Amino acid sequence: MARRISQSITPTTEDITLLRGPFAPTKGGGDPVITALRKVLKDGVPTWLAKLSEEQELTQPRLDEIKSAVATRRQIIEVLPEGKAREDALAALDKAVTIVSEMDNELSGVAAFSGTNA
């Protein structure tokens, strides 16, 4: 039989409260962490994007705003557990990145042929 060493500590009531605090049951939609997360997700999206239509043009700065929004959202989504919701959200971001890259390339091509900077 192998030797075994055991040590333990008995927490105080205050210790228990402090250890449980970060993991306490959520307060639903009113949970401050959820509220902050919603704010980050909302603030990360350009305000003009909701009103974007086929009649409007996108400039390089606007494409950069979309890239930034995608990066912010991706950081949050990637920490979610594996599953359909995570996969679908990442796939949607990948599609957005593809479209933005295509538009970026097209704008760069026009700038190269026109002698102007993108």
N, C-alpha and C positions, 0 to 999 in steps of 0.2 A: 504494500500500500504506500502511496506517495504522501509526502508531508503536505499539509495544507495550512496556510496562514489566512486568517480572516480578521478583517478590521471593519468596523462600522461606526456610524455616528447617528445619534438620535437628534432629529431636527426639532427646533422650537416651533411654537405656533406661528411666530413671525416668519421663520424660515419657510414653513409650509405655504403660507400666504404668498410670499415673494416667489417661490418656485412655481406655484400654480398660476400666478397672475398672467403671464404671457399666453397661457394655454387655456384660460377660462373659456367656457362656452361662449360662442359668438352672440352678439346682440342683434343678429339679423342685419337688415339694411342700415341700421343705425350704428353699427360697429364702426368706431373711428378708423380702423385699418381699412375696412371695406369702403368707407367714405373717401379716404385718401386715395385708394386704388382707383375708384371711379373718377376722381378728379384728375389723376395722372392720365388715365385713358382718354378722358374728354379733352383735357388741355393739350394732349399730344396730337390732336387732329386739327389740321388747318380749318379755320371757320368757313372759308370759301368753298371747301370741298363738297359740302352738302348741297350747294346750289350749282355745282358744275354741270354744264350742259354742252351739247354738241356745237352750240353757237359760240362758245367761248374758246379762247386760245390759252395754251399753257406756256409759260415762259420757263427758262432754266431755273430761276429762283423758286418758282412754284413746284417744279419737279423735285428740287432739293428739299422743299418742305415735306413733300410726300415721302421721300426717302427717310427723312428724320422721323416722321410719324411711324413709318414701318419699323424702323430700328427700335424705337421706344416700345411699341406694342410687342415686338418679337421678344425683347428682354423679359417682359412680363409673362408672356404666353409660354416661353420655353421652360419656365420653372414649374408649370402645372404638371400634374401626373399624366402619364401616358393614357391616351384614350381618344375617342372619336372627336370630342370637342377641341382638344389640343391639336389633333391632326388636321381637322377642318380649318381651324383658325390659322395654323401655319401654312397650309396649302393656299388659303386666300391671300396671305401676305406674300407668298412666293409668286402668285399670279400678278399681284400689284407691282412687285419688283421687276418682273419680266416686262410688263407694259412700260414702266418708267424707264427701264434700260433701253427698250426699243425707241422710245421717244427721245431719250438722251442721244442715242446714236444718230437718229435722223436729224436732230438739231445740230449736232456736231458736223454732220455731213454737209448740211446747208451752209453752215458758217465757213467750212473749209473751201467750198466752191464759190462763196460770195465774197471772200476776202475779209469778212467781219469776224469778230470774236463772239462766241456763244455766251 
